[in-house]
Amino acid sequence: MTDQSTHAVLGGTGVAGRETVRALRDLGESVASVARRPAHTTGVTSIVADLLVPDDVLRALRGADVAYLTAGLPYSSRVWAQQWPVIVRNTVDAAIANGTHLVYLDNVYAYGHVDGAMTETTPIRATSRKGRIRAAALRTLDEAADRGLVVTIARSADFYGPGATTSVFNSFALDNIAAGKDGTWLFDADQPHSLNYTPDIGRALAILGTQQAARGRSWHVPTAPALTGRQYIELAAGPQARTRVMGLGTMRVGALFNSAARESLELAYQNTAPYLFDSRLFETTFGVGATPIEVGIAATLAAVPAE
């Protein structure tokens, strides 16, 4: 091993993984992208591996100083219940075996419904199936500390950004606006709702994996001030833009025929009340803020493929 750290990004071809790989490469770090399909990025090692296979993960982390678990799964509680515990367990075991520091990208589902702003000290009180799966993963990480695991948690709220095809804001609002259609917001377009920009997520993970002060703690990634859904859409399409709202009734009807709609209903509380994500701890500790919303939206719109 050289003096340069080696960083392995698990799920390196997904949107968060790609941004993390890019940020680490920009810092001059030695980076491996680990995924089921090859990565074709200049200056990055590609490791083809299946995170559901223990030996694959063990091999992928061999020689890695830091690993980043950024992988995503299909938006299905059934798939999450079957596969996420396996992925987390395989990653934990491989990290311990290789002496690798783990940076774990989490969402906010384990918090459940929160009155006021979510902070790093918000209690874990999951109220949904997906939230309980995420909470169980956090317990697995806590218990692994007794076996020598060093884990740093990065948490993101709802996200958007260039190429973020699984983002609700991308698919319901920005992609429609780019096609000359009205942007859509779920349930209540007049509630403030925090969004994280995916390049900011990648930069935050790279910082957490390379800064000693970050190790072993939980951090919220940099987040711009929350706007309402209507304000986001007006920023993207102009002040006269019309905002379409998909209400709970429409979603419930859709859930009779569409699995994605059914999966969204249990987390409706995120869009029917203020959804506020506080990242001041990260920003003051590392001196890194969020990309302004108008800049992020413009870059995301510019990246939408032409039809």
BELUR-V767295 format. One record per residue. SS is DSSP state (@ for helix, = for strand, . for the rest). PSI is psi in whole degrees, -180 to 180 (none if undefined). Layout:
# BELUR-V767295
{{SS/PSI} {SS/PSI}}
This chain:
# BELUR-V767295
{{./135} {./-179} {./-19} {./134} {./151} {=/130} {=/127} {=/122} {=/108} {=/122} {./35} {./-13} {./-2} {./174} {@/-46} {@/-38} {@/-44} {@/-43} {@/-35} {@/-44} {@/-46} {@/-43} {@/-41} {@/-41} {@/-40} {@/-27} {./-3} {./17} {./158} {=/121} {=/138} {=/133} {=/121} {=/121} {=/171} {./-17} {./153} {./148} {./137} {./68} {./126} {./133} {./8} {./132} {=/135} {=/126} {=/117} {=/121} {./155} {./117} {./-10} {./-6} {./113} {@/-44} {@/-33} {@/-44} {@/-40} {@/-44} {@/-41} {@/-31} {./1} {./121} {./1} {./129} {./-37} {=/137} {=/147} {=/118} {=/99} {./8} {./149} {./163} {./160} {./148} {./74} {./124} {@/-36} {@/-46} {@/-43} {@/-45} {@/-34} {@/-40} {@/-34} {@/-43} {@/-35} {@/-45} {@/-45} {@/-45} {@/-45} {@/-40} {@/-44} {@/-48} {@/-42} {@/-39} {@/-42} {@/-44} {@/-33} {@/0} {./38} {./132} {=/128} {=/127} {=/118} {=/119} {=/120} {=/165} {./-166} {./7} {@/-34} {@/-18} {@/-29} {./-161} {./129} {./129} {./119} {./-168} {=/141} {=/131} {./177} {./-16} {./5} {./132} {./151} {./109} {./67} {./140} {./3} {./165} {@/-46} {@/-37} {@/-40} {@/-34} {@/-42} {@/-38} {@/-40} {@/-37} {@/-39} {@/-37} {@/-38} {@/-42} {@/-43} {@/-46} {@/-31} {@/-17} {@/-32} {@/-17} {@/6} {./5} {./134} {./117} {=/137} {=/131} {=/128} {=/129} {=/136} {./148} {./-160} {./144} {=/164} {=/165} {./175} {./125} {./12} {./76} {./-20} {./4} {./131} {@/-41} {@/-41} {@/-54} {@/-36} {@/-30} {@/-64} {@/-40} {@/-39} {@/-44} {@/-42} {@/-28} {./7} {./17} {./173} {./141} {=/146} {=/141} {=/148} {=/129} {./-57} {./107} {./3} {./12} {./139} {=/140} {=/115} {./142} {./142} {=/136} {=/128} {@/-37} {@/-32} {@/-37} {@/-46} {@/-44} {@/-39} {@/-44} {@/-40} {@/-38} {@/-45} {@/-28} {@/-8} {@/-5} {./122} {@/-35} {@/-17} {@/-21} {./136} {./12} {./172} {=/140} {=/144} {=/130} {./156} {./136} {./128} {./158} {./138} {./137} {=/173} {=/164} {@/-40} {@/-40} {@/-38} {@/-45} {@/-37} {@/-34} {@/-37} {@/-37} {@/-4} {./157} {./-20} {./8} {./146} {./133} {=/119} {=/139} {=/124} {=/106} {./171} {@/-38} {@/-46} {@/-42} {@/-39} {@/-39} {@/-44} {@/-32} {@/-20} {./-23} {./-16} {./124} {@/-36} {@/-38} {@/-42} {@/-42} {@/-29} {@/-28} {@/-36} {./-16} {./19} {./-26} {@/-22} {@/-19} {@/3} {@/3} {./166} {./135} {=/94} {=/128} {=/117} {./120} {./24} {@/-31} {@/-48} {@/-47} {@/-39} {@/-33} {@/-43} {@/-3} {./32} {./123} {./-178} {./153} {./133} {./142} {@/-44} {@/-33} {@/-45} {@/-42} {@/-43} {@/-43} {@/-37} {@/-43} {@/-40} {@/-24} {./-6} {./125} {./142} {./140} {./none}}
